[in-house]
Amino acid sequence: MSINGIQMQKGLSLPEFIQLYGTEQQCEAALQKARWPQGFRCPKCHGQNACTFIRGKTRLWDCDHCAHQTSLTAGTMMHQSQLPLTKWFLAIYLVTQLKTDIAALSLRRQLGISWKAAWLLKHKLMEAMRQREVNLPLSGDVRIDDAYLGGERHGGKRGRGSENKVAFVAAVEMRDGRPHRLRFDPVQGFSFEALKPWPEKALALGSTVTSDGLLGFEVVRQLGFKHQVVQAPKGKVGTEIDAFKWLNVMLGNLKTAQSGTYHAFKYSQYAGRYLAEMQYRFNRRFDLCALIPRMLHALLIATPCPRGQ
């Protein structure tokens, strides 16, 4: 069996991470480079000159032109965080370098912080991932399928009607017979109306979409995309269709990662974030060492989410 170069890449070891980001000063320098790669830019007037000073434990930049004061994390997903930058960077390392998901409880133990702080930190990272992925459509040869996240509650409805299940479209972009990028997008259901917004945000113009016989996916053709339907031969189930082999592998990996990591979460509110976590890592698996600076960039450009949301 040939070695998969992507799976066997070296990545960033923990000793190497500590050498690069082991101190608050190193993390601050890395964050400053990520936020202002061409030097300081005032977020209010775009001035390029400022003096710096320390207030409490926070370094502030005072713009020479408009006197606006800002910090490295102001207006970002890290805004008003009381955690040291070293905790943020270690969390980024653990979330991006591990092949499987990591729960907030594990983050709490690894970082030495409270569970509430770990939960909020994990959700900020996942929300930054979600926002980064939402506007990156798939292109070319795209295979899609309907899927559900979550399981039935004790005493509740069973099957697809369970109130604890969230419907989502699973899609994978194929290149040279292998998966290249994927998307997991929560939807309201699989009717024409519920699926209508999905192709416009998830598919690039000119894509060729392959689906099973689900009637709702005809909306793809109605919106002008090339669409072909592949149904299971008599006596076989949908998971045995060759066209969807890799898509089913991706869904199996998702369910294995989540069932082995999370006991439960509020599917209706947070499904998009938990789905985006695997999507973000998979789509950037080609260079594990680059994931930390890329995640920093995602945190800096993301719209902050309110505390506890």
Protein Blocks (a to p, Z undefined) as FASTA:
>chain_A
ZZdfklmpnbjafklmmmmmmpfklmmmmmmmmmmmnopadfklopabdcdddehjaccd
ddfklopacdfkgoiakgoiabdfklmmmmmmmmmmpmbdcdfklmmmmnopafklmmmm
mmmmmmmmmmmmmmmccehjaddddddeddddehiaehjllmkbccdddddddeehiafb
dcddddfbjcfklmmmmmmmmpcghiacdddfbfklmmmmmnopacddddddehiafklp
mklmmmmmmmmmmmmmmmmmmmbdcfklmmmmmmmmmmmmmmmmmpmmlmmmmmmmmmmm
pccddehZZ
